[in-house]
């Protein structure tokens, strides 16, 4: 900046530089660049970089007898770690893509190298309207 640059312009440039720098630092420190789970090309879901894996054969169906929608799948522990607690939560959608609700299940004690065949029940009044579902959250301990 030259001698003839107005002081208000200098202050403005310095202020904008600080703002951009602050936004950049916020993005780096507060963004979640490493999601807990990701969908793989083959249809499976990797959790914690593949430590846990939900196999691609996830299935869902409505059972007329008990008016419940079920989500079935298999979660495999690919590590030498022992998990005390695992909770899976799915969002369920109707035909238009509207959210109907959440369905979840928990497991205590998944040993290293073992698999868990989970069955999640959604028995709300609109269960018959479910046309799709997706994993929305997982809690592990």
QUIBEL-V188876 format. One record per residue. N is the residue number from 1. RES is the residue in one small letter. SS is DSSP state (H for helix, E for strand, L for the rest). PSI is psi in degrees with one decimal (none if undefined). D_CENTER is the distance of its C-alpha to the mean C-alpha in Angstrom with 1 decimal. Layout:
N;RES;SS;PSI;D_CENTER / N;RES;SS;PSI;D_CENTER
//
This chain:
1;x;L;138.0;48.3 / 2;x;L;179.0;52.0 / 3;x;L;-29.2;54.6 / 4;x;L;2.2;54.6 / 5;x;L;125.6;50.9 / 6;x;L;145.6;50.6 / 7;x;H;-34.2;49.1 / 8;x;H;-32.9;46.7 / 9;x;H;-38.2;45.3 / 10;x;H;-44.8;44.9 / 11;x;H;-42.0;43.1 / 12;x;H;-45.3;40.8 / 13;x;H;-43.8;39.9 / 14;x;H;-43.0;39.3 / 15;x;H;-43.9;37.2 / 16;x;H;-37.8;35.0 / 17;x;H;-43.7;34.7 / 18;x;H;-41.6;33.5 / 19;x;H;-47.5;31.0 / 20;x;H;-43.0;29.5 / 21;x;H;-43.0;29.5 / 22;x;H;-41.7;27.8 / 23;x;H;-41.6;25.0 / 24;x;H;-45.8;24.6 / 25;x;H;-41.2;24.4 / 26;x;H;-42.5;21.9 / 27;x;H;-44.2;19.5 / 28;x;H;-45.9;20.0 / 29;x;H;-24.8;19.6 / 30;x;H;-1.9;17.1 / 31;x;L;153.5;14.6 / 32;x;L;84.8;11.4 / 33;x;L;-15.5;12.7 / 34;x;L;83.7;11.0 / 35;x;L;151.4;7.2 / 36;x;L;-32.1;6.5 / 37;x;E;153.2;5.7 / 38;x;E;148.2;7.5 / 39;x;E;131.5;9.5 / 40;x;L;161.7;13.1 / 41;x;L;-31.5;16.2 / 42;x;L;0.8;17.5 / 43;x;L;-10.6;14.7 / 44;x;L;169.7;13.3 / 45;x;E;122.2;9.9 / 46;x;E;135.8;10.5 / 47;x;E;131.4;9.1 / 48;x;L;56.1;11.0 / 49;x;L;37.7;13.0 / 50;x;L;2.7;14.0 / 51;x;L;-42.3;15.0 / 52;x;E;147.6;13.3 / 53;x;E;128.3;13.1 / 54;x;E;120.1;12.4 / 55;x;L;158.2;15.4 / 56;x;L;-12.4;15.8 / 57;x;L;39.6;18.0 / 58;x;L;134.6;15.6 / 59;x;E;151.8;18.0 / 60;x;E;142.9;18.4 / 61;x;E;154.6;21.7 / 62;x;E;129.5;23.7 / 63;x;E;108.6;26.4 / 64;x;L;-38.0;29.3 / 65;x;L;-43.9;31.1 / 66;x;L;9.8;28.7 / 67;x;L;48.6;27.0 / 68;x;E;141.0;23.5 / 69;x;E;131.4;20.6 / 70;x;E;140.4;19.3 / 71;x;E;123.4;16.2 / 72;x;E;140.1;17.4 / 73;x;E;177.8;15.9 / 74;x;E;128.3;16.6 / 75;x;E;127.9;14.7 / 76;x;E;135.8;16.9 / 77;x;E;107.3;17.6 / 78;x;L;15.1;18.9 / 79;x;L;-179.1;20.3 / 80;x;L;13.7;23.3 / 81;x;L;151.4;21.2 / 82;x;L;126.9;21.4 / 83;x;E;125.5;18.5 / 84;x;E;-31.4;19.9 / 85;x;E;134.1;16.9 / 86;x;E;132.4;13.7 / 87;x;E;128.5;11.8 / 88;x;E;136.0;9.5 / 89;x;E;130.9;8.6 / 90;x;E;146.2;8.9 / 91;x;E;136.4;10.1 / 92;x;E;142.4;13.6 / 93;x;E;154.1;15.6 / 94;x;L;-175.7;19.4 / 95;x;L;-30.5;21.4 / 96;x;L;-1.0;21.3 / 97;x;L;8.8;17.5 / 98;x;L;141.3;17.9 / 99;x;E;127.5;15.4 / 100;x;E;-32.6;17.3 / 101;x;E;-163.6;15.2 / 102;x;E;149.0;12.8 / 103;x;E;136.4;13.5 / 104;x;E;163.9;12.8 / 105;x;E;159.2;14.7 / 106;x;E;156.7;15.6 / 107;x;E;136.1;17.7 / 108;x;E;133.0;20.0 / 109;x;E;85.8;21.3 / 110;x;E;109.7;19.9 / 111;x;L;160.7;22.6 / 112;x;L;135.0;22.5 / 113;x;L;2.9;22.6 / 114;x;L;163.4;22.1 / 115;x;E;154.1;19.9 / 116;x;E;119.8;18.8 / 117;x;E;104.3;19.3 / 118;x;E;153.2;17.1 / 119;x;E;114.4;18.2 / 120;x;E;130.0;16.4 / 121;x;E;133.0;18.8 / 122;x;E;108.3;18.6 / 123;x;L;29.4;22.2 / 124;x;L;168.5;22.4 / 125;x;L;-26.5;25.3 / 126;x;L;16.2;23.4 / 127;x;H;-33.7;21.9 / 128;x;H;-20.8;24.3 / 129;x;H;-4.6;22.9 / 130;x;L;130.5;19.5 / 131;x;L;-15.1;19.3 / 132;x;E;167.9;15.7 / 133;x;E;157.2;12.3 / 134;x;E;148.6;8.7 / 135;x;E;128.9;5.9 / 136;x;E;-26.1;4.1 / 137;x;E;151.8;4.3 / 138;x;E;134.2;6.6 / 139;x;E;127.6;9.8 / 140;x;E;149.6;12.4 / 141;x;L;none;16.0
//
